[in-house]
Amino acid sequence: MTLTGETAYAAPADGLRPRDLLPAAGTLVAAGALATAAASGHTAFGLAVLAAQALVTLAWLALTEVDGAEGAAAVVLASAAGADLLAFRDGGEGIKAAAGVVALAFVASLALQLFRRHRARTTDALTGTITAVVLVVFAAHLLAAGAKTSAGLAAAALLCPAAAVAAGRAGDLVSIRPLLVADARRGWLGLLAGVAAAAGLGAVLGVAWAPLSGASGAVLGVVTGLAAAVADLAVDLAAADAFDARRAAALRPLGMLLPLVVAAPVAYAAARLLIG
């Protein structure tokens, strides 16, 4: 890996710059597009989620610099298609079998590495590939949430974490002190603003969209907002490391989509607990 020798950016003393809001805007656009697809029916939603999974796959494999990336991408995308199909089975209950998708993907990835010529960094390649598989399985939970409850809940599971990221970034624009963790560009003000925005939006959407209620929508907003904040923080910490141009570019789509992907299984679990 070729490094620039410089960090991608340093944490500013007080807050972010206005241009740092652009990734959060991208998250809002992505969430809006996916929520619109959810309202358009299972086929449209499935294709939209699959497109998001493909983008996350390519970006993650580039970020982790997986050797044999072409074969790894095929394994991950096949896993995404399998998990998506399971998510539509039995009213969303089929997603419980997604652990089998991960297991099969591990076997396929191991075979791919064993039979690949000029093997190098085999452990790193396996780690990067299986982590990508886990991420696409996470995303499939959006389909399962919609199949189990309603398109409205799936939309809320997208819009609430997006609101958390956007409001959190706006809070960080004001001040990032005190920092959430050392060397981050995320502060406690942004976290609180993000969770509050997600809870408020969740309550509004809960009143408007069955089978949620105001209270259950607010809880959904809080838990998905926290999950999105964790993912956003992880991307921020990764970007603070030294990167070559290829890995830095890979972080851009991940910065937009990873909060939505990580929040997806949290939303599905919350729906099972809150609605049944």
N, C-alpha and C positions, 0 to 999 in steps of 0.2 A: 504494500500500500504506500502510495506517495503522499506525504503530508506537506502542507504549506509551511508548517513551523509556526503558524500563528493561529490563535483562536478565532473562531468565526465571529465572535463579538464578546465584549466584556459587559458585565452588569453595570448599567449606569448608576450614578449616585442616588438619583431621586426617582426617576420613572422612565418609562419607555418613550420612544419617539412615535409620532403619529403613523409613520409607515409600518410600525410594528403591529398595527391593527389589521393589516392586510390578510395574514393567515386566518385570523378569526372571521374576517368577512368571507373568506373562502369556505370556512366551516359552515357558516350560515347559508351560503349558496348551495353547498352540497346537501345540507340537511333539508333545505327547502325543495330541492330537486327530488330527493328520495321520498320525502313526505308526499309530494305531488304524485309520484309514481305509486306510492302505497294506496292513494285514493283512487287510482286509475285501474286497480284490479291486480290479481295475483301475478299474471304474466308480466305486466309492465314493472311491477315491483321486483319480481324475481330477476328480470333482465337488468334493472338499475342496480340492484345489490351485487349482481355478478360483475357488472362493470366496475363498481367500487372495489370489489374483491380483487379484480385483475390489476387495478391501479396500485392497491396496497401491496400486492404480491411483487410486482416489478420494482416498486420503490424499496420494499424491505430487502429484497435480494441484492439490489444495488448498494443499499446502505451497509449490509453485512458482508458484501463482497464475496458471495458464495461462488466457489469454483464449480464449473459445470452448471452455470445458471440456467441454461436452456432446458436441461432435463429437470432441474429443480422446479422451474416455473411450470413445466407440464404436470409434475406431481402435485404442486400446490393448487393449480387451477382445476385439476381433476377432483381434488379433495373439496374444493369450493363447490363444484357442481354437485358432488355427492351429498354434501351437507345441506345444500339448498333444497335438493329433492326430499331429503329426510324431513326438513323443516315444514314442508307442506303436507306431510303424511299425518293422518289421525288427528287432525285439528291442532297441529303444532307439536304434538307429543312425540313425533318421530325424531325430534332433535335430541332426545335422550340417547339415541344410538350413535351420536356424533363421535363418541369416544372411539368407536370402532373405525371411523374414518381416520382419526389421528393414528391409530395403531397400524392400519394398512398403509398409511402414508409413510410411517417410520420404516416399515419393511421395504416399501418401494424405494425410499431414499437410500437406505442402506445398500440395497442391491445395485442401485444406480452408481453409488460410490465404489462399490467393490468391482464392478465391471467397467468402470471408466478408466481409460488409459491415462497415464501420467498423473496419477492421483496426487493431490497436495491439499493440506489443511482439511483432511477428511472430517475431523471432529467439528471444526468450525462450519463446514458446509452442512453437516447434519443438523447442527444447532440452528443455523440460519433458516434451513428449509422447514424444519418442524415448527419453529416459532412462527413462520409465515402461515403454516397450516393451521395452527392454533388461532391466529388472527382471522383467517377467513371463516373458520368455524364460529368464532365470536360473532362475525357479521351475519352469519346465517340465522342467528337468534332473532334478528329483526323480522325475518320472514316467519319464524315460529311464533313470535309475539303477535303478529298480525293475523296468522291463521288461527291462533288459539282464542283471541279476543275480537279485535276489530282493527280496521285500517286506522281508526282514530288513535288507538293506543300505540300502534307502530309509529304514527306520525309524531305523537307526543314523545316517544322514546328517542326520536331524532331531534326534535325542536328544542326540548329542554336542555340536553347537553350542549347543543350549539349556542343556546342563550347563555349558558354558564361560561363557555369559552369567551364569547363576545363581551359579556359584562365583566368577566374577570380581567380581560385584557384592558378594558376601559378603566377599571380600578387601578391596574398596574400603571396605566398612563399617568394617573394622578401621583401615585407613590408606590414604590416596591419595598419600602421599609415599614416594618421589619420583614426580612426575607423569609420565605417558607423554608428553604434550606440554603446552605452555603453555595455560592457560585451560581445561583439561579437568578432569573429575571422575573420571578413571580413572587408576589408578596401576599401577606395576610389580608390586606384590604381587597385585593383582587379576588382572592378565594371567597371571602365573605360576600362580596358583591355578586360573584358568579353563582354561588349556591342560592342566594336570596332571589336572584333573577330566575333561576331554574324553578325554584319552589313556587314563585308567583305565577310564572307562565303555566306550570303544571296545574295549579289550582284553577286557573282560568280555563284551560283546555279540559280539565276534568269536569267542570260544570257543563261545558259545551258538548263534549263527546262521550257518549256511553261506550263501555260500561264503567267508565271512571266516574268519580265524584270529586268535589272540590278537595276533600281531605286526601283521598287516595292519589289524586293528581299531584298534590303538593309533595307527598312522600315520594312519588315517582320522580318528581323534579329534583328533590334533594339527593337521592341516591345516584341518579344518573349524572347529575351535576358534579358530584364528588368524583365519580369515576372518570368523567371527562377532564376534570381538573388534574387528576393524577396522570392521565395520559398526556395532557398538555405540558405538565411539568417534566415528564420524561423526555419529550421531544426537545424542550428547552435545554435540559441538561446535556442531551446528546449534541445539540448544536453548539454548545459551549466548548466542546472538545475541538482538537485540531482536525481538519478535514481536507481532503482534496476536493476539487470542484464537483466530481461525480457524486460523492457521498453527500456533499452539501445540497446538491440539486435534489437528491432522493428525499431529503427531509421536507421539502416543500409540500408535496402531496401527502406525506405522512402527517405533517402538522395540521392539515385540513381534515383528514379522514380518521386518523387514529383515535381522537376523542369520541367520535361516533361509534367506532368499532368496539372500543373497550367498554363503552356504556351499554352496548347491545345485550350481552348476557345478564348484566345487572338489571336492565329493564325487564327482561323475560322472567327472571327470578322474582322481581318485585310484583309483576303481574300475577304470577302464580300465588304469591302470598296474599296480595291485596284483593284479588278478584276470584281466584280459584280456577 
